[in-house]
Each structure stands twice: as C-alpha cells, then as structure tokens.
C-alpha cells in the first residue's frame, strides 16, 4: 500500500483569501453579473493567457495545469498545477471551500467541493513515456460541468487538453512539461491546441463498452482524446447495476455503521463518502468530524484509490498521516475524520 503526498502548485488571482470567511453556506445563487455577455472560450483564453503562461512554461515535469477564468468578466481566477509522479496517482479538488486545492469564490453557483481531478501515473519522466492522462469528476453537484460546446458532463477521461465550463467559470486543462508548448503569443498558443475528439464519436466507439476500455486510444498528432463517463453515482439508483458486487465497503462511526455492496461499473465511476445525502452510506456514520463530502472511492485500471476531497479533518491509513490519495491494497483500514473507520473487502 502507498500514500501519495500532495504535489500541487497553486496561484490565486481573483482576490480570494483562504480562511477569510465562513464556508458553511451551501445555498446556490445565480451569478451576480448576469447582464454581462458570456465570452467565447477563445476570447477567455486570449485574455487570460499572459496571467498563466509564464508559470506553465516554467514547469519542467509532466503534469496538467488547471486554469480557472471567470466566464463573464474574463478575469483569470487561479491556477493549480498537478505534477505527475511515477507509479502513483495525484489529485486536486476544485471548489468554493477554502481547503480546496483550487479555491475560487467569484461565483456562488460553484459548490463547496465541486470537481475532482485525478492524474494517472507516468512510466517515467522521459518525454516519450510521459503521456498525461487524467480524469475530471463531478462530485454529485446540482449541475455538474460541461464541455466547451455546453454539452452536460458528469465525468471525463482525457489525454491532452480539455476545455470545460462549470458554474460560471471556464476551465482550461492544459498538459505541462514541454516549454515549447507555450509560445509568447496567445494566438499561436490557441492555434497549437489540438482538436478535442470524443472517443464515443469515433470509429473506435463500437469496439468496447462506454468508459470501459483498459487503455485510452492513442491520440493523433492534432487531436486530444476525451471519453465521457458517468461520474460518481447517485445514491438513489443503487450501487450494483447488474451481476455480482465487486466488493463491500464497511463504514463505522462511534456508535453506528453499515455495509455497501458496490458493483464493478459503479466502483470504476466512483462513489462518494460523507455526511451529505448525495453521498453513499451517508447515514452510516454518526461522526460530526466527517465532512459533508469527505472522500471519493474509485477504481482506476487495477488499482483502488481513496481520494480525500479537501475534507476538514483528513483521511489516512490507520496510524498514518493525512493524505490526498491513498491506494487501498487488501483489507486495509482507513480513518476518515476523527471517529469514522472504513474497510474495503473484495468479493472473492
């Protein structure tokens, strides 16, 4: 079993200050500047480019930069850089809670914990072995997110750049590590962005079930390959879609507890743990230190991960320090918050 430390660089540009205000509010309100016309993704990229290009060009390791730009004002709000690691996953959480890795608060339509970005390991840091693959997952929010054309999404797998919209922001997901990808001119940089092609709309789409292929198809020289996925499942639709369960998740609080049978497809899409009704097994723990959305359990290829979603009181292997990403091997026991215990058992 292994524990991943945070490998994140963060810059905030929108005037937000962590810890400056209470983060208890969960009510969603419309964006206040509704009278302003929305800018195109191209306009937003051009306007914000100078704010992030120098920092992205300086990254000399493979990874992905997450750039947030306010859709109506065109102002760059923040940058989070996830640096890939050999043989271990890294992750970042985007939201309006000041413990999020990319904390942005110009729009109250953004949930406190809205998106999780999970970056796959690389084989090595050699350029030919350092293909950057990542997932963007909605944390069961009201509206999810959308692609650059406005098509609704709950989950996305990507190799290459992705342009997304979410709660009044444009998010540019841009691979880093090669300085030549960052010319001085935003026009030249935009022209270098490859075409975004969805896997299920190509000739590959009939060869395997949606979201289930073991490897991403290799993108062409001028394409970025995207795959739409379900994202974490709603608690109301069940967690075993068909067939037998992949395993059983046990959650225990101080005085309460329960078991969840989880199917293979549901485990690959991710399930949420926490106190909110949108989380799975929300009533199993009576632990007030458990965050409303505390952690994401997801299987990536043949590895099972628990991703802490910027919780207030952390997630850890029993007896270890808090970690953003924990790989679960065997019947490992984990601690969420102060009093919640979690154990996963594979179906034999």
N, C-alpha and C positions, 0 to 999 in steps of 0.2 A: 504494500500500500504506500501511496505517496501523497504528500501535501504540497500544494502549489502556493508559493508566496505571490503577492501582488507584484506585477511587472507593468505598472501603468504610469505614464506621464500625463499630467493634467494641467491645462491652462484654462482659466475662466476669464471671459472678456465682457460679459454683459452686466457687470456691476454686482453680481451676486456674491454674497459673503456667507460662508458656512457658519452655522450656529447663531446667525444674527436674528433669527425669528423662529417662532414655534413652527414645527412641522406636523402638527396634529390634525390640521384641516384635511378633509378628504372630499369636500364638496367640489364639483366641477363647474366652472363658469365659462361663458364664451370669452374669446379673446377680445380685449377691450378696444382694439383699434380696428373694428370691423369695417370702418369706412374706407380704409386703405385698400387699394387693389393688390392682389397677390402677384408677386414677381415670378417669372419663369425660373426653372432650375438653372438655366444658362445664365440668366441675369444674376441670380443669387451667387452662383459660382464665381462669376466675374467680380462682383462687388466684394466678396469675402476673401478672394484669393491671396491678396497681399497680407492678410492677417494670419494666414496659416502656412504659406508656402515655405518660409524660412525654417520653421520648426519641423515641418515634414521632410524637407531636404536634408536636415541635419541628422535624421535617424539612419544609422548605418547597419541596422539589423532588420530582418524580415518581420513584418507585422502589419497592422491595419490602423489607420488614423480615422477617428470618428469625429467629424466636424459638424457642429450644430450652427445653423443660421436661421434667424427669425424670418419666416416666410414673407411677412408684410413690410417690415422695416428694412430688411436686407442686412441687418447687423449681425456680425459673427458673435455667437454667444459663448462658445467654448470648444476646446479640442481635447480629446482623450486618445492617447496612443497606446495600443496594446502591442507589446513586443512578443513575437513567437518564441517558444522555447523548444528544445529538442526533447521529445518523448514526454512532454506534459502539457496539459491544457492551461490556458489563461482565460480570464473572463472579466468583463466590466458591466456595470449596471448604470443605466441612464434613467434619470427621473428628477422629481422636484423635492425629494428628501435630501437634506444636506449631507447625508452619509453616502449618497450615490457617487460613483466614480466620476461620471459626467453629470454634475449638478447644475441644472438650468431652471430658472424660475420666472422667465418672462411671460409664460402662458400657463394659466391655471387649468387649461384643458389637459395638460400633461399630468399623469398620475404620479404619486409619490415615488413609486418604483414601476417604471413603465416598460423598459426594454432590457433584455439581457443579450450581450454579445459574447459568444464563446468562440475562441480562436483555437483551431486544431494545432497540434504539434507539427514541427517540421522535422525532416530526416536529418538535416544538418544546416549550417548557415551558408553553405556553398550556394551560389546563385541558382544553379540548375536543380538543386534539391529543396529549394525554399519556397515552393508554391504556397501562397497564403490562402487558406480555406477557413471559412468562419460561418457561424450561424447567428441570425438575428431572431430573437424570440419575444413575442408579446407576452407580458406577464398577466394574462387574462384581464386586461383592462376593458373599459367600455367600448372603445372604438378601434383598438389595435393600431396598425400603421398601414401605409400604402406605398406602392411603388411610385415612380416618377410620373406615371400617367394617371395616378389616382386610384388604381385598382387595389381593393382592400386585401390586406395580408394579415396573417397571424404568426407565420413563421417563414423563414427564408434561409436557404443554404446557398453560399456564394463562393465562387473562385474568381477574383477580380473585383473591380469597383462595382458598387451598388449605389443608386440614388434613391432615397426614400423620403417620405413625408410622414410626419407624426405630430399631432396636436399643435399645429401652428408652426412647426419647425421643418426645415429641410435638413436631412442628414446625408452627408457625403461620406461613404465608406470607401476609403482610398488606401490600397496597399502601399506600404513604405519599404524602404531599404535600398532603393536604387536612386541615387541623386539625379540621374539623367531623366527621371520621370517628372521632374519639377522645373520646367523652363521658367524664364523670367516673366513671360507674358501669359496672362490668364487665357487669352485667345489660343495660344499654342498649346497650353495645358489642356484646355477643353477639347481641342482637336485630337489630342493624343488619347483621350478616354476611349476605350473600346466599346463597341456596341454591346448592350446588355441583351442577352438571349436567354429566354426561359427554356429549361430542359424539356418541359412537358409540351412545348410548342415546336419541337424539332423532330427530325426523323428518328431520334433516339427514344421518343416518348413511349412507343409501344413495346419496348424491349424489357421493361421491368415496371413493377408497381410504383405509383407515385410516392416519392420520398423514401423508397426502399433500396435504391441501388447501393451496392457496397462502396463504390468509388464515384466521384464526380467525373463526368465525361471531360476529356481534355479539351480546354477551350482553344479556339482558333487564334491566329495571330492578332486578329482585330475583334475578338469577342470576349465578353465576360459572361460566364455561365452561372445562371441562377436557377434554383429549384424551390418552388413553393411547398411549404409543409404546413401541418395543422397547428403547430404550436401547442403549448400545454392545454390539456383537455379540461373542459367544463366539468365541474363536479356533478352536474345533473345528468350527464349522458353515460355514466359508468366508466370503469377503467379496464374492463376486459371486453373488447369489441367482439371477438369471436375466438373459438378454440380455448385452450387452456391458458392459465396465467403464466407469465414469465417468472413471477415470484411474488412474495408477500412482504409488505412493509409494515413493521410494527412501530407504533408511536405510543410513548408513555409520558404522562405528566406526573405531578406529585401524587395525585390520587385517582386519576382516570387514565384510560388508554384504549387502544383498539388496533384492528388489523385492516389493511387494504390489500386486496388482490389486484395485481397490475398486469395487464396484457403486454405482449411484445410491442405492438404498434404504439400503445399509449406510453410505454417506457421510452421509446425512441423519440416521441414527440415532446415528452417532458411532463412532469406533474409538479404541482406547487404545494408547498407546505407552509402553514402559518395559521393565524387566528381568523383571517377573513373568510366569509362563506364561500368566496371564489376559490379557496384553497382546498385541497383534498384532505379529508380527515380533520377538518377544522375543529370539530368538537371533541377530538380525542385527547387533547392536552389542556389542562387547566392552568398552565404556566403563564402568568402575566408578562414574563420577560420574553416570551416568544413574540416576534414581530408579526404585524398583520399579514405581510408577505415576507416570509423568512428565508426560504431556500427553494431551489429548483433541483429536482432529481431527474437525470436524463442519461440515457444510454447513447453513446457515440461510438459507432462501429462496435467493437467488442469490449468497450470499457464503460463502466458505470460511474457517473460523476454526481456529486452533490455540490451545487453552486450556491454559495451564500449570496442572497440578493440585497446586499448592503443593510443587513439587519442591525438593530441597535445593540444586541448583546452577543452576536457572533455565533459561528458554527465551528466545530472542531472534532477531530478524533478524540475519543475519551482519553483524558490526561494530557492532551497536547494543546498547543496554542491555536488561536483562531486562524482560519484560512479562508480565502475566497473560493478556491476549488479544492475539493477533496476527492481522490479516487477511492472507490469502495471495492475492496477485494475480500472475498469470502463473506463471513457473517460479522463484519466489522460493526462495532457500536459507536454511534456518534452522539454528540451533545449539541443541542440547539438551545440557545439562551442559557438560563440557569438550571432549569429542572426538567427539560424535555429530553428524552432519550429515544433514539431512532436506531432500528436494526433492520437490515435487508436480508431476506433469505430467498435464494434462487429455488425455483421449482425443479426438483430432481427428475 
